[in-house]
Amino acid sequence: MRKQTVKNLLLALMIVPMMVSCKKTSDLNGVDMDTDIKVNEPAPVALHPNATGTPVTITIEQNQQSYQVAGNFLGLSYETNNLLWSNNLNGKSNAQIQLIRNLGEGVLRVGGTSSGRMYWSDKAVSKGSKTDSITTTQIDALASFSKTLGWPVIFGLNLAKYEPEVQAKLAKYVSGSLGSSLMAFQAGNEPNAYGELGFRKQGYSYNDFQGEWKAYFDAVRKLTPNAPFAGPDVIGGANWVSSFAGKYKNNVNLMTVHYYNNGPASDESITYKTILEPDTKLGAYLDKVNDASAKNGLKYRLSECNSIFNGGGKAGVSDVFAASLWALDMMWTVAEHNGQGVNFHSGSAQNFTAIATVNGKTSARPVYYGMLAFKYGAVGGRVLNVKTAATTVNQAAHAVVKNGTTAVTLINKGDKDILYTVRLTNNASTVTVARLTAPSADATSGIAFGGSSADEKGNFAIASTESFNVNQKSFTIQVPAYSAAVVNVN
């Protein structure tokens, strides 16, 4: 019996170590990182054998699929007065059309603060047309532009100047001109800021707004019975969202809200590093909006958003490569909180615009390249759970699965290279990498995705990727400082 017991003990000592998870304390910052690697598993395949960087380990739960990223997730938002500009939203700029087409499906939104200062002329443009009036000519040009792109329109009505019957006539014309390209009307832009903007007396409340909104809804539906609506189009104001969804859930098809990372642009303390810092506000806000929407059988969209509010964004922040990385990470956050899309506020030569037109020349700006990376790495996929081991590194990791391919987006928002260890639930055969890069975080040119930039005609195609054979469940990949990588795993 004693000999048999000793024999069994020796066998147990040989077997147990192979069943125990290893805790690996690593990393240049002295952070404990639980890699949870079984000792009988092979070491991760090194995609870049000689690469260095601060180690970060992520684990992707490939069999735990969540929300699907909408096919028309990407979008652009324009001020209403942009309809008056000769090279915006009217099809006169072939480069603008091509740049938008590169993004695939999407949504246009026309509104903004200027919608509260524009008037409806109900006639074609002429020499006598006032500079603050929208004519049938501009609406027809918008309709043609929308149909050419295949992007439907969310159109904002002027609630700041309270004229339900006048705006109902505008809505009727817009509906007739756009036809099936009309996604929804909105009555009012950021009404919860009307007191601050001077459109109403201080103290303008949700109760004031909801009565005025319903008057607009009734006036429009009287002339255009099936007109679709969205709202409340507030900036922040989660309590307004909840009240509006509960009261008007049968009158709207979509909840819409706005979000800006920071501001105002005049704040001298804001730098490009500011927008790359972890955003502790956005996720909590989106959860409130999603809960209020879902509770009433609705979904929501950020109909207007960007990096810095006021002044069209901030030079050196909104118009540099850091904004590409910010936009990419922000869109992922919205998708992971069941948002149906993001419309980046844009137009002409504004600092934060995704597509700029200066002196008749149209070009892609930093936010645009973040949108491209999101299109290739997220749109149409189902969100996966990504677990990141404890780290103080300024980075973000996201993933979806689409048609059997797991697409992982790795974003390095700091000034040190990162060496990621990517751990998968399922065995991987091949890995393909397309990178989002620029000469520096504050670069305004030289921005590329997949080794390519849009040309002067707006054409874009990925020029270079990296391909690797893996044939196991884990690999390491380097993501240099201030860059991102879209990693397709098959």
Secondary structure, 3 states (H helix, E strand, C coil): CHHHHHHHHHHHHHHHHHHCEECCECCCCCCECCCCEECCCCCCEECCCCCCCEEEEEEEEEEEEEEECCCCCEEEEEEHHHHHCCCCCCCCCHHHHHHHHCCCCCEEEEECHHHHHCEECCCCCCCCCCCCEECHHHHHHHHHHHHHHCCCEEEEECCCCCCHHHHHHHHHHHHHHHHHHEEEEEECCCHHHHHHHCCCCCCCCHHHHHHHHHHHHHHHHHHCCCCCEEEEEEECCHHHHHHHHHHHCCCCCEEEEEEEEECCCCCCCCCHHHHHCCCCCHHHHHHHHHHHHHHCCCCEEEEEEEEECCCCCCCCCCCCHHHHHHHHHHHHHHHHCCCCCEEEEECCCCCCCCEEEECCEEEECHHHHHHHHHHHHCCCCEEEEEEECCCCCCEEEEEEEECCEEEEEEEECCCCCEEEEEEEEEEEEEEEEEEEECCCCCCCCCCEECCECCCCCCCCCCCCCEEEEEEEEEEEEEECCCEEEEEEEC
